[in-house]
């Protein structure tokens, strides 16, 4: 696999975490046994709830980066991958504000109030969340790159 392809594929790593998170959350909802904050079922449920907030902004960012990366050099693609949590930090508040704005046009006060809360709390909470979780995924991606490169799965490509 080319390094450029790897960097583009690593953007999909957060989506892969939704699979075990879904099964852990499903298990959390089915079992009525006591749980604790470090219980895997609770963590899976928490990740699924948080994914409701990051899924749309992250998808917008991934589509934008994939379209933008066409014809770019490997160095520039690597540079943007390393800065993608900052980019997500900019995209998330904009999406939350749009949700809040759209919520003001809804006739159901419960939905409108919920979207207003998302518009209010989303931008404040999304910045630290984007950076912390984003850089965890960037570090995992870089570690995977080193492992794949060490075993010869990543081919060198000339800078273009």
Phi and psi in radians as a Rosetta constraint file:
Dihedral C 1 N 2 CA 2 C 2 CIRCULARHARMONIC -1.352 0.35
Dihedral N 2 CA 2 C 2 N 3 CIRCULARHARMONIC 2.639 0.35
Dihedral C 2 N 3 CA 3 C 3 CIRCULARHARMONIC -1.056 0.35
Dihedral N 3 CA 3 C 3 N 4 CIRCULARHARMONIC -0.669 0.35
Dihedral C 3 N 4 CA 4 C 4 CIRCULARHARMONIC -1.056 0.35
Dihedral N 4 CA 4 C 4 N 5 CIRCULARHARMONIC -0.740 0.35
Dihedral C 4 N 5 CA 5 C 5 CIRCULARHARMONIC -1.142 0.35
Dihedral N 5 CA 5 C 5 N 6 CIRCULARHARMONIC -0.731 0.35
Dihedral C 5 N 6 CA 6 C 6 CIRCULARHARMONIC -1.044 0.35
Dihedral N 6 CA 6 C 6 N 7 CIRCULARHARMONIC -0.802 0.35
Dihedral C 6 N 7 CA 7 C 7 CIRCULARHARMONIC -1.097 0.35
Dihedral N 7 CA 7 C 7 N 8 CIRCULARHARMONIC -0.582 0.35
Dihedral C 7 N 8 CA 8 C 8 CIRCULARHARMONIC -1.288 0.35
Dihedral N 8 CA 8 C 8 N 9 CIRCULARHARMONIC -0.686 0.35
Dihedral C 8 N 9 CA 9 C 9 CIRCULARHARMONIC -1.203 0.35
Dihedral N 9 CA 9 C 9 N 10 CIRCULARHARMONIC -0.548 0.35
Dihedral C 9 N 10 CA 10 C 10 CIRCULARHARMONIC -1.146 0.35
Dihedral N 10 CA 10 C 10 N 11 CIRCULARHARMONIC -0.339 0.35
Dihedral C 10 N 11 CA 11 C 11 CIRCULARHARMONIC -1.105 0.35
Dihedral N 11 CA 11 C 11 N 12 CIRCULARHARMONIC -0.368 0.35
Dihedral C 11 N 12 CA 12 C 12 CIRCULARHARMONIC -1.579 0.35
Dihedral N 12 CA 12 C 12 N 13 CIRCULARHARMONIC -0.010 0.35
Dihedral C 12 N 13 CA 13 C 13 CIRCULARHARMONIC -1.004 0.35
Dihedral N 13 CA 13 C 13 N 14 CIRCULARHARMONIC -0.770 0.35
Dihedral C 13 N 14 CA 14 C 14 CIRCULARHARMONIC -1.044 0.35
Dihedral N 14 CA 14 C 14 N 15 CIRCULARHARMONIC -0.572 0.35
Dihedral C 14 N 15 CA 15 C 15 CIRCULARHARMONIC -1.132 0.35
Dihedral N 15 CA 15 C 15 N 16 CIRCULARHARMONIC -0.621 0.35
Dihedral C 15 N 16 CA 16 C 16 CIRCULARHARMONIC -1.141 0.35
Dihedral N 16 CA 16 C 16 N 17 CIRCULARHARMONIC -0.486 0.35
Dihedral C 16 N 17 CA 17 C 17 CIRCULARHARMONIC -1.254 0.35
Dihedral N 17 CA 17 C 17 N 18 CIRCULARHARMONIC -0.256 0.35
Dihedral C 17 N 18 CA 18 C 18 CIRCULARHARMONIC -1.236 0.35
Dihedral N 18 CA 18 C 18 N 19 CIRCULARHARMONIC -0.444 0.35
Dihedral C 18 N 19 CA 19 C 19 CIRCULARHARMONIC -1.153 0.35
Dihedral N 19 CA 19 C 19 N 20 CIRCULARHARMONIC -0.994 0.35
Dihedral C 19 N 20 CA 20 C 20 CIRCULARHARMONIC -1.159 0.35
Dihedral N 20 CA 20 C 20 N 21 CIRCULARHARMONIC -0.564 0.35
Dihedral C 20 N 21 CA 21 C 21 CIRCULARHARMONIC -1.065 0.35
Dihedral N 21 CA 21 C 21 N 22 CIRCULARHARMONIC -0.686 0.35
Dihedral C 21 N 22 CA 22 C 22 CIRCULARHARMONIC -1.094 0.35
Dihedral N 22 CA 22 C 22 N 23 CIRCULARHARMONIC -0.829 0.35
Dihedral C 22 N 23 CA 23 C 23 CIRCULARHARMONIC -1.178 0.35
Dihedral N 23 CA 23 C 23 N 24 CIRCULARHARMONIC -0.641 0.35
Dihedral C 23 N 24 CA 24 C 24 CIRCULARHARMONIC -1.180 0.35
Dihedral N 24 CA 24 C 24 N 25 CIRCULARHARMONIC -0.700 0.35
Dihedral C 24 N 25 CA 25 C 25 CIRCULARHARMONIC -1.168 0.35
Dihedral N 25 CA 25 C 25 N 26 CIRCULARHARMONIC -0.688 0.35
Dihedral C 25 N 26 CA 26 C 26 CIRCULARHARMONIC -1.086 0.35
Dihedral N 26 CA 26 C 26 N 27 CIRCULARHARMONIC -0.727 0.35
Dihedral C 26 N 27 CA 27 C 27 CIRCULARHARMONIC -1.133 0.35
Dihedral N 27 CA 27 C 27 N 28 CIRCULARHARMONIC -0.651 0.35
Dihedral C 27 N 28 CA 28 C 28 CIRCULARHARMONIC -1.087 0.35
Dihedral N 28 CA 28 C 28 N 29 CIRCULARHARMONIC -0.739 0.35
Dihedral C 28 N 29 CA 29 C 29 CIRCULARHARMONIC -1.294 0.35
Dihedral N 29 CA 29 C 29 N 30 CIRCULARHARMONIC -0.518 0.35
Dihedral C 29 N 30 CA 30 C 30 CIRCULARHARMONIC -1.342 0.35
Dihedral N 30 CA 30 C 30 N 31 CIRCULARHARMONIC -0.773 0.35
Dihedral C 30 N 31 CA 31 C 31 CIRCULARHARMONIC -1.503 0.35
Dihedral N 31 CA 31 C 31 N 32 CIRCULARHARMONIC 2.311 0.35
Dihedral C 31 N 32 CA 32 C 32 CIRCULARHARMONIC -1.716 0.35
Dihedral N 32 CA 32 C 32 N 33 CIRCULARHARMONIC 0.220 0.35
Dihedral C 32 N 33 CA 33 C 33 CIRCULARHARMONIC -1.261 0.35
Dihedral N 33 CA 33 C 33 N 34 CIRCULARHARMONIC 2.758 0.35
Dihedral C 33 N 34 CA 34 C 34 CIRCULARHARMONIC -1.079 0.35
Dihedral N 34 CA 34 C 34 N 35 CIRCULARHARMONIC 2.624 0.35
Dihedral C 34 N 35 CA 35 C 35 CIRCULARHARMONIC -2.368 0.35
Dihedral N 35 CA 35 C 35 N 36 CIRCULARHARMONIC 2.913 0.35
Dihedral C 35 N 36 CA 36 C 36 CIRCULARHARMONIC -2.251 0.35
Dihedral N 36 CA 36 C 36 N 37 CIRCULARHARMONIC 3.009 0.35
Dihedral C 36 N 37 CA 37 C 37 CIRCULARHARMONIC -1.135 0.35
Dihedral N 37 CA 37 C 37 N 38 CIRCULARHARMONIC -0.434 0.35
Dihedral C 37 N 38 CA 38 C 38 CIRCULARHARMONIC -1.762 0.35
Dihedral N 38 CA 38 C 38 N 39 CIRCULARHARMONIC 0.237 0.35
Dihedral C 38 N 39 CA 39 C 39 CIRCULARHARMONIC -1.284 0.35
Dihedral N 39 CA 39 C 39 N 40 CIRCULARHARMONIC 2.377 0.35
Dihedral C 39 N 40 CA 40 C 40 CIRCULARHARMONIC -1.065 0.35
Dihedral N 40 CA 40 C 40 N 41 CIRCULARHARMONIC -0.616 0.35
Dihedral C 40 N 41 CA 41 C 41 CIRCULARHARMONIC -1.141 0.35
Dihedral N 41 CA 41 C 41 N 42 CIRCULARHARMONIC -0.728 0.35
Dihedral C 41 N 42 CA 42 C 42 CIRCULARHARMONIC -1.151 0.35
Dihedral N 42 CA 42 C 42 N 43 CIRCULARHARMONIC -0.717 0.35
Dihedral C 42 N 43 CA 43 C 43 CIRCULARHARMONIC -1.106 0.35
Dihedral N 43 CA 43 C 43 N 44 CIRCULARHARMONIC -0.699 0.35
Dihedral C 43 N 44 CA 44 C 44 CIRCULARHARMONIC -1.095 0.35
Dihedral N 44 CA 44 C 44 N 45 CIRCULARHARMONIC -0.749 0.35
Dihedral C 44 N 45 CA 45 C 45 CIRCULARHARMONIC -1.129 0.35
Dihedral N 45 CA 45 C 45 N 46 CIRCULARHARMONIC -0.728 0.35
Dihedral C 45 N 46 CA 46 C 46 CIRCULARHARMONIC -1.094 0.35
Dihedral N 46 CA 46 C 46 N 47 CIRCULARHARMONIC -0.737 0.35
Dihedral C 46 N 47 CA 47 C 47 CIRCULARHARMONIC -1.133 0.35
Dihedral N 47 CA 47 C 47 N 48 CIRCULARHARMONIC -0.648 0.35
Dihedral C 47 N 48 CA 48 C 48 CIRCULARHARMONIC -1.199 0.35
Dihedral N 48 CA 48 C 48 N 49 CIRCULARHARMONIC -0.672 0.35
Dihedral C 48 N 49 CA 49 C 49 CIRCULARHARMONIC -1.139 0.35
Dihedral N 49 CA 49 C 49 N 50 CIRCULARHARMONIC -0.804 0.35
Dihedral C 49 N 50 CA 50 C 50 CIRCULARHARMONIC -1.112 0.35
Dihedral N 50 CA 50 C 50 N 51 CIRCULARHARMONIC -0.579 0.35
Dihedral C 50 N 51 CA 51 C 51 CIRCULARHARMONIC -1.122 0.35
Dihedral N 51 CA 51 C 51 N 52 CIRCULARHARMONIC -0.454 0.35
Dihedral C 51 N 52 CA 52 C 52 CIRCULARHARMONIC -1.087 0.35
Dihedral N 52 CA 52 C 52 N 53 CIRCULARHARMONIC -0.456 0.35
Dihedral C 52 N 53 CA 53 C 53 CIRCULARHARMONIC -1.571 0.35
Dihedral N 53 CA 53 C 53 N 54 CIRCULARHARMONIC -0.611 0.35
Dihedral C 53 N 54 CA 54 C 54 CIRCULARHARMONIC -1.641 0.35
Dihedral N 54 CA 54 C 54 N 55 CIRCULARHARMONIC -0.274 0.35
Dihedral C 54 N 55 CA 55 C 55 CIRCULARHARMONIC -1.047 0.35
Dihedral N 55 CA 55 C 55 N 56 CIRCULARHARMONIC -0.894 0.35
Dihedral C 55 N 56 CA 56 C 56 CIRCULARHARMONIC -1.205 0.35
Dihedral N 56 CA 56 C 56 N 57 CIRCULARHARMONIC -0.880 0.35
Dihedral C 56 N 57 CA 57 C 57 CIRCULARHARMONIC -1.072 0.35
Dihedral N 57 CA 57 C 57 N 58 CIRCULARHARMONIC -0.668 0.35
Dihedral C 57 N 58 CA 58 C 58 CIRCULARHARMONIC -1.170 0.35
Dihedral N 58 CA 58 C 58 N 59 CIRCULARHARMONIC -0.689 0.35
Dihedral C 58 N 59 CA 59 C 59 CIRCULARHARMONIC -1.111 0.35
Dihedral N 59 CA 59 C 59 N 60 CIRCULARHARMONIC -0.717 0.35
Dihedral C 59 N 60 CA 60 C 60 CIRCULARHARMONIC -1.055 0.35
Dihedral N 60 CA 60 C 60 N 61 CIRCULARHARMONIC -0.770 0.35
Dihedral C 60 N 61 CA 61 C 61 CIRCULARHARMONIC -1.125 0.35
Dihedral N 61 CA 61 C 61 N 62 CIRCULARHARMONIC -0.756 0.35
Dihedral C 61 N 62 CA 62 C 62 CIRCULARHARMONIC -1.103 0.35
Dihedral N 62 CA 62 C 62 N 63 CIRCULARHARMONIC -0.800 0.35
Dihedral C 62 N 63 CA 63 C 63 CIRCULARHARMONIC -1.057 0.35
Dihedral N 63 CA 63 C 63 N 64 CIRCULARHARMONIC -0.768 0.35
Dihedral C 63 N 64 CA 64 C 64 CIRCULARHARMONIC -1.068 0.35
Dihedral N 64 CA 64 C 64 N 65 CIRCULARHARMONIC -0.767 0.35
Dihedral C 64 N 65 CA 65 C 65 CIRCULARHARMONIC -1.164 0.35
Dihedral N 65 CA 65 C 65 N 66 CIRCULARHARMONIC -0.679 0.35
Dihedral C 65 N 66 CA 66 C 66 CIRCULARHARMONIC -1.163 0.35
Dihedral N 66 CA 66 C 66 N 67 CIRCULARHARMONIC -0.706 0.35
Dihedral C 66 N 67 CA 67 C 67 CIRCULARHARMONIC -1.181 0.35
Dihedral N 67 CA 67 C 67 N 68 CIRCULARHARMONIC -0.782 0.35
Dihedral C 67 N 68 CA 68 C 68 CIRCULARHARMONIC -1.100 0.35
Dihedral N 68 CA 68 C 68 N 69 CIRCULARHARMONIC -0.601 0.35
Dihedral C 68 N 69 CA 69 C 69 CIRCULARHARMONIC -1.298 0.35
Dihedral N 69 CA 69 C 69 N 70 CIRCULARHARMONIC -0.166 0.35
Dihedral C 69 N 70 CA 70 C 70 CIRCULARHARMONIC -1.029 0.35
Dihedral N 70 CA 70 C 70 N 71 CIRCULARHARMONIC 2.150 0.35
Dihedral C 70 N 71 CA 71 C 71 CIRCULARHARMONIC 1.375 0.35
Dihedral N 71 CA 71 C 71 N 72 CIRCULARHARMONIC 0.042 0.35
Dihedral C 71 N 72 CA 72 C 72 CIRCULARHARMONIC -1.495 0.35
Dihedral N 72 CA 72 C 72 N 73 CIRCULARHARMONIC 2.728 0.35
Dihedral C 72 N 73 CA 73 C 73 CIRCULARHARMONIC -1.313 0.35
Dihedral N 73 CA 73 C 73 N 74 CIRCULARHARMONIC 2.821 0.35
Dihedral C 73 N 74 CA 74 C 74 CIRCULARHARMONIC -1.052 0.35
Dihedral N 74 CA 74 C 74 N 75 CIRCULARHARMONIC -0.687 0.35
Dihedral C 74 N 75 CA 75 C 75 CIRCULARHARMONIC -1.091 0.35
Dihedral N 75 CA 75 C 75 N 76 CIRCULARHARMONIC -0.737 0.35
Dihedral C 75 N 76 CA 76 C 76 CIRCULARHARMONIC -1.217 0.35
Dihedral N 76 CA 76 C 76 N 77 CIRCULARHARMONIC -0.688 0.35
Dihedral C 76 N 77 CA 77 C 77 CIRCULARHARMONIC -1.114 0.35
Dihedral N 77 CA 77 C 77 N 78 CIRCULARHARMONIC -0.767 0.35
Dihedral C 77 N 78 CA 78 C 78 CIRCULARHARMONIC -1.087 0.35
Dihedral N 78 CA 78 C 78 N 79 CIRCULARHARMONIC -0.725 0.35
Dihedral C 78 N 79 CA 79 C 79 CIRCULARHARMONIC -1.034 0.35
Dihedral N 79 CA 79 C 79 N 80 CIRCULARHARMONIC -0.786 0.35
Dihedral C 79 N 80 CA 80 C 80 CIRCULARHARMONIC -1.228 0.35
Dihedral N 80 CA 80 C 80 N 81 CIRCULARHARMONIC -0.603 0.35
Dihedral C 80 N 81 CA 81 C 81 CIRCULARHARMONIC -1.090 0.35
Dihedral N 81 CA 81 C 81 N 82 CIRCULARHARMONIC -0.717 0.35
Dihedral C 81 N 82 CA 82 C 82 CIRCULARHARMONIC -1.212 0.35
Dihedral N 82 CA 82 C 82 N 83 CIRCULARHARMONIC -0.400 0.35
Dihedral C 82 N 83 CA 83 C 83 CIRCULARHARMONIC -1.806 0.35
Dihedral N 83 CA 83 C 83 N 84 CIRCULARHARMONIC 0.075 0.35
Dihedral C 83 N 84 CA 84 C 84 CIRCULARHARMONIC -1.065 0.35
Dihedral N 84 CA 84 C 84 N 85 CIRCULARHARMONIC -0.590 0.35
Dihedral C 84 N 85 CA 85 C 85 CIRCULARHARMONIC -1.069 0.35
Dihedral N 85 CA 85 C 85 N 86 CIRCULARHARMONIC -0.597 0.35
Dihedral C 85 N 86 CA 86 C 86 CIRCULARHARMONIC -1.199 0.35
Dihedral N 86 CA 86 C 86 N 87 CIRCULARHARMONIC -0.671 0.35
Dihedral C 86 N 87 CA 87 C 87 CIRCULARHARMONIC -1.112 0.35
Dihedral N 87 CA 87 C 87 N 88 CIRCULARHARMONIC -0.730 0.35
Dihedral C 87 N 88 CA 88 C 88 CIRCULARHARMONIC -1.131 0.35
Dihedral N 88 CA 88 C 88 N 89 CIRCULARHARMONIC -0.599 0.35
Dihedral C 88 N 89 CA 89 C 89 CIRCULARHARMONIC -1.085 0.35
Dihedral N 89 CA 89 C 89 N 90 CIRCULARHARMONIC -0.486 0.35
Dihedral C 89 N 90 CA 90 C 90 CIRCULARHARMONIC -1.482 0.35
Dihedral N 90 CA 90 C 90 N 91 CIRCULARHARMONIC -0.673 0.35
Dihedral C 90 N 91 CA 91 C 91 CIRCULARHARMONIC -1.232 0.35
Dihedral N 91 CA 91 C 91 N 92 CIRCULARHARMONIC -0.729 0.35
Dihedral C 91 N 92 CA 92 C 92 CIRCULARHARMONIC -1.044 0.35
Dihedral N 92 CA 92 C 92 N 93 CIRCULARHARMONIC -0.865 0.35
Dihedral C 92 N 93 CA 93 C 93 CIRCULARHARMONIC -1.069 0.35
Dihedral N 93 CA 93 C 93 N 94 CIRCULARHARMONIC -0.629 0.35
Dihedral C 93 N 94 CA 94 C 94 CIRCULARHARMONIC -1.085 0.35
Dihedral N 94 CA 94 C 94 N 95 CIRCULARHARMONIC -0.778 0.35
Dihedral C 94 N 95 CA 95 C 95 CIRCULARHARMONIC -1.126 0.35
Dihedral N 95 CA 95 C 95 N 96 CIRCULARHARMONIC -0.737 0.35
Dihedral C 95 N 96 CA 96 C 96 CIRCULARHARMONIC -1.101 0.35
Dihedral N 96 CA 96 C 96 N 97 CIRCULARHARMONIC -0.706 0.35
Dihedral C 96 N 97 CA 97 C 97 CIRCULARHARMONIC -1.149 0.35
Dihedral N 97 CA 97 C 97 N 98 CIRCULARHARMONIC -0.639 0.35
Dihedral C 97 N 98 CA 98 C 98 CIRCULARHARMONIC -1.134 0.35
Dihedral N 98 CA 98 C 98 N 99 CIRCULARHARMONIC -0.735 0.35
Dihedral C 98 N 99 CA 99 C 99 CIRCULARHARMONIC -1.047 0.35
Dihedral N 99 CA 99 C 99 N 100 CIRCULARHARMONIC -0.769 0.35
Dihedral C 99 N 100 CA 100 C 100 CIRCULARHARMONIC -1.110 0.35
Dihedral N 100 CA 100 C 100 N 101 CIRCULARHARMONIC -0.710 0.35
Dihedral C 100 N 101 CA 101 C 101 CIRCULARHARMONIC -1.120 0.35
Dihedral N 101 CA 101 C 101 N 102 CIRCULARHARMONIC -0.762 0.35
Dihedral C 101 N 102 CA 102 C 102 CIRCULARHARMONIC -1.159 0.35
Dihedral N 102 CA 102 C 102 N 103 CIRCULARHARMONIC -0.598 0.35
Dihedral C 102 N 103 CA 103 C 103 CIRCULARHARMONIC -1.123 0.35
Dihedral N 103 CA 103 C 103 N 104 CIRCULARHARMONIC -0.467 0.35
Dihedral C 103 N 104 CA 104 C 104 CIRCULARHARMONIC -1.217 0.35
Dihedral N 104 CA 104 C 104 N 105 CIRCULARHARMONIC -0.282 0.35
Dihedral C 104 N 105 CA 105 C 105 CIRCULARHARMONIC -1.658 0.35
Dihedral N 105 CA 105 C 105 N 106 CIRCULARHARMONIC -0.034 0.35
Dihedral C 105 N 106 CA 106 C 106 CIRCULARHARMONIC -1.445 0.35
Dihedral N 106 CA 106 C 106 N 107 CIRCULARHARMONIC 2.545 0.35
Dihedral C 106 N 107 CA 107 C 107 CIRCULARHARMONIC -1.481 0.35
Dihedral N 107 CA 107 C 107 N 108 CIRCULARHARMONIC -0.394 0.35
Dihedral C 107 N 108 CA 108 C 108 CIRCULARHARMONIC -1.365 0.35
Dihedral N 108 CA 108 C 108 N 109 CIRCULARHARMONIC 2.034 0.35
Dihedral C 108 N 109 CA 109 C 109 CIRCULARHARMONIC -1.150 0.35
Dihedral N 109 CA 109 C 109 N 110 CIRCULARHARMONIC -0.517 0.35
Dihedral C 109 N 110 CA 110 C 110 CIRCULARHARMONIC -1.154 0.35
Dihedral N 110 CA 110 C 110 N 111 CIRCULARHARMONIC -0.833 0.35
Dihedral C 110 N 111 CA 111 C 111 CIRCULARHARMONIC -1.166 0.35
Dihedral N 111 CA 111 C 111 N 112 CIRCULARHARMONIC -0.732 0.35
Dihedral C 111 N 112 CA 112 C 112 CIRCULARHARMONIC -1.093 0.35
Dihedral N 112 CA 112 C 112 N 113 CIRCULARHARMONIC -0.730 0.35
Dihedral C 112 N 113 CA 113 C 113 CIRCULARHARMONIC -1.148 0.35
Dihedral N 113 CA 113 C 113 N 114 CIRCULARHARMONIC -0.694 0.35
Dihedral C 113 N 114 CA 114 C 114 CIRCULARHARMONIC -1.105 0.35
Dihedral N 114 CA 114 C 114 N 115 CIRCULARHARMONIC -0.822 0.35
Dihedral C 114 N 115 CA 115 C 115 CIRCULARHARMONIC -1.164 0.35
Dihedral N 115 CA 115 C 115 N 116 CIRCULARHARMONIC -0.558 0.35
Dihedral C 115 N 116 CA 116 C 116 CIRCULARHARMONIC -1.133 0.35
Dihedral N 116 CA 116 C 116 N 117 CIRCULARHARMONIC -0.708 0.35
Dihedral C 116 N 117 CA 117 C 117 CIRCULARHARMONIC -1.120 0.35
Dihedral N 117 CA 117 C 117 N 118 CIRCULARHARMONIC -0.691 0.35
Dihedral C 117 N 118 CA 118 C 118 CIRCULARHARMONIC -1.104 0.35
Dihedral N 118 CA 118 C 118 N 119 CIRCULARHARMONIC -0.732 0.35
Dihedral C 118 N 119 CA 119 C 119 CIRCULARHARMONIC -1.152 0.35
Dihedral N 119 CA 119 C 119 N 120 CIRCULARHARMONIC -0.546 0.35
Dihedral C 119 N 120 CA 120 C 120 CIRCULARHARMONIC -1.413 0.35
Dihedral N 120 CA 120 C 120 N 121 CIRCULARHARMONIC -0.860 0.35
Dihedral C 120 N 121 CA 121 C 121 CIRCULARHARMONIC -1.471 0.35
Dihedral N 121 CA 121 C 121 N 122 CIRCULARHARMONIC -0.504 0.35
Dihedral C 121 N 122 CA 122 C 122 CIRCULARHARMONIC -0.977 0.35
Dihedral N 122 CA 122 C 122 N 123 CIRCULARHARMONIC -0.923 0.35
Dihedral C 122 N 123 CA 123 C 123 CIRCULARHARMONIC -1.089 0.35
Dihedral N 123 CA 123 C 123 N 124 CIRCULARHARMONIC -0.613 0.35
Dihedral C 123 N 124 CA 124 C 124 CIRCULARHARMONIC -1.230 0.35
Dihedral N 124 CA 124 C 124 N 125 CIRCULARHARMONIC -0.763 0.35
Dihedral C 124 N 125 CA 125 C 125 CIRCULARHARMONIC -1.439 0.35
Dihedral N 125 CA 125 C 125 N 126 CIRCULARHARMONIC -0.421 0.35
Dihedral C 125 N 126 CA 126 C 126 CIRCULARHARMONIC -1.256 0.35
Dihedral N 126 CA 126 C 126 N 127 CIRCULARHARMONIC -0.514 0.35
Dihedral C 126 N 127 CA 127 C 127 CIRCULARHARMONIC -1.112 0.35
Dihedral N 127 CA 127 C 127 N 128 CIRCULARHARMONIC -0.970 0.35
Dihedral C 127 N 128 CA 128 C 128 CIRCULARHARMONIC -1.165 0.35
Dihedral N 128 CA 128 C 128 N 129 CIRCULARHARMONIC -0.620 0.35
Dihedral C 128 N 129 CA 129 C 129 CIRCULARHARMONIC -1.116 0.35
Dihedral N 129 CA 129 C 129 N 130 CIRCULARHARMONIC -0.775 0.35
Dihedral C 129 N 130 CA 130 C 130 CIRCULARHARMONIC -1.055 0.35
Dihedral N 130 CA 130 C 130 N 131 CIRCULARHARMONIC -0.769 0.35
Dihedral C 130 N 131 CA 131 C 131 CIRCULARHARMONIC -1.222 0.35
Dihedral N 131 CA 131 C 131 N 132 CIRCULARHARMONIC -0.826 0.35
Dihedral C 131 N 132 CA 132 C 132 CIRCULARHARMONIC -1.142 0.35
Dihedral N 132 CA 132 C 132 N 133 CIRCULARHARMONIC -0.986 0.35
Dihedral C 132 N 133 CA 133 C 133 CIRCULARHARMONIC -1.211 0.35
Dihedral N 133 CA 133 C 133 N 134 CIRCULARHARMONIC -0.657 0.35
Dihedral C 133 N 134 CA 134 C 134 CIRCULARHARMONIC -1.044 0.35
Dihedral N 134 CA 134 C 134 N 135 CIRCULARHARMONIC -0.785 0.35
Dihedral C 134 N 135 CA 135 C 135 CIRCULARHARMONIC -1.305 0.35
Dihedral N 135 CA 135 C 135 N 136 CIRCULARHARMONIC -0.398 0.35
Dihedral C 135 N 136 CA 136 C 136 CIRCULARHARMONIC -1.111 0.35
Dihedral N 136 CA 136 C 136 N 137 CIRCULARHARMONIC -0.778 0.35
Dihedral C 136 N 137 CA 137 C 137 CIRCULARHARMONIC -1.204 0.35
Dihedral N 137 CA 137 C 137 N 138 CIRCULARHARMONIC -0.627 0.35
Dihedral C 137 N 138 CA 138 C 138 CIRCULARHARMONIC -1.103 0.35
Dihedral N 138 CA 138 C 138 N 139 CIRCULARHARMONIC -0.762 0.35
Dihedral C 138 N 139 CA 139 C 139 CIRCULARHARMONIC -1.113 0.35
Dihedral N 139 CA 139 C 139 N 140 CIRCULARHARMONIC -0.728 0.35
Dihedral C 139 N 140 CA 140 C 140 CIRCULARHARMONIC -1.078 0.35
Dihedral N 140 CA 140 C 140 N 141 CIRCULARHARMONIC -0.738 0.35
Dihedral C 140 N 141 CA 141 C 141 CIRCULARHARMONIC -1.079 0.35
Dihedral N 141 CA 141 C 141 N 142 CIRCULARHARMONIC -0.743 0.35
Dihedral C 141 N 142 CA 142 C 142 CIRCULARHARMONIC -1.156 0.35
Dihedral N 142 CA 142 C 142 N 143 CIRCULARHARMONIC -0.669 0.35
Dihedral C 142 N 143 CA 143 C 143 CIRCULARHARMONIC -1.122 0.35
Dihedral N 143 CA 143 C 143 N 144 CIRCULARHARMONIC -0.744 0.35
Dihedral C 143 N 144 CA 144 C 144 CIRCULARHARMONIC -1.085 0.35
Dihedral N 144 CA 144 C 144 N 145 CIRCULARHARMONIC -0.698 0.35
Dihedral C 144 N 145 CA 145 C 145 CIRCULARHARMONIC -1.039 0.35
Dihedral N 145 CA 145 C 145 N 146 CIRCULARHARMONIC -0.804 0.35
Dihedral C 145 N 146 CA 146 C 146 CIRCULARHARMONIC -1.081 0.35
Dihedral N 146 CA 146 C 146 N 147 CIRCULARHARMONIC -0.749 0.35
Dihedral C 146 N 147 CA 147 C 147 CIRCULARHARMONIC -1.133 0.35
Dihedral N 147 CA 147 C 147 N 148 CIRCULARHARMONIC -0.845 0.35
Dihedral C 147 N 148 CA 148 C 148 CIRCULARHARMONIC -1.126 0.35
Dihedral N 148 CA 148 C 148 N 149 CIRCULARHARMONIC -0.658 0.35
Dihedral C 148 N 149 CA 149 C 149 CIRCULARHARMONIC -1.164 0.35
Dihedral N 149 CA 149 C 149 N 150 CIRCULARHARMONIC -0.705 0.35
Dihedral C 149 N 150 CA 150 C 150 CIRCULARHARMONIC -1.094 0.35
Dihedral N 150 CA 150 C 150 N 151 CIRCULARHARMONIC -0.652 0.35
Dihedral C 150 N 151 CA 151 C 151 CIRCULARHARMONIC -1.549 0.35
Dihedral N 151 CA 151 C 151 N 152 CIRCULARHARMONIC 0.086 0.35
Dihedral C 151 N 152 CA 152 C 152 CIRCULARHARMONIC 1.404 0.35
Dihedral N 152 CA 152 C 152 N 153 CIRCULARHARMONIC 0.328 0.35
Dihedral C 152 N 153 CA 153 C 153 CIRCULARHARMONIC -1.433 0.35
Dihedral N 153 CA 153 C 153 N 154 CIRCULARHARMONIC -0.309 0.35
Dihedral C 153 N 154 CA 154 C 154 CIRCULARHARMONIC -1.887 0.35
Dihedral N 154 CA 154 C 154 N 155 CIRCULARHARMONIC 2.199 0.35
Dihedral C 154 N 155 CA 155 C 155 CIRCULARHARMONIC -1.591 0.35
Dihedral N 155 CA 155 C 155 N 156 CIRCULARHARMONIC 2.508 0.35
Dihedral C 155 N 156 CA 156 C 156 CIRCULARHARMONIC -1.202 0.35
Dihedral N 156 CA 156 C 156 N 157 CIRCULARHARMONIC 2.552 0.35
Dihedral C 156 N 157 CA 157 C 157 CIRCULARHARMONIC -2.394 0.35
Dihedral N 157 CA 157 C 157 N 158 CIRCULARHARMONIC 2.605 0.35
Dihedral C 157 N 158 CA 158 C 158 CIRCULARHARMONIC -1.279 0.35
Dihedral N 158 CA 158 C 158 N 159 CIRCULARHARMONIC 2.558 0.35
Dihedral C 158 N 159 CA 159 C 159 CIRCULARHARMONIC -1.177 0.35
Dihedral N 159 CA 159 C 159 N 160 CIRCULARHARMONIC 2.313 0.35
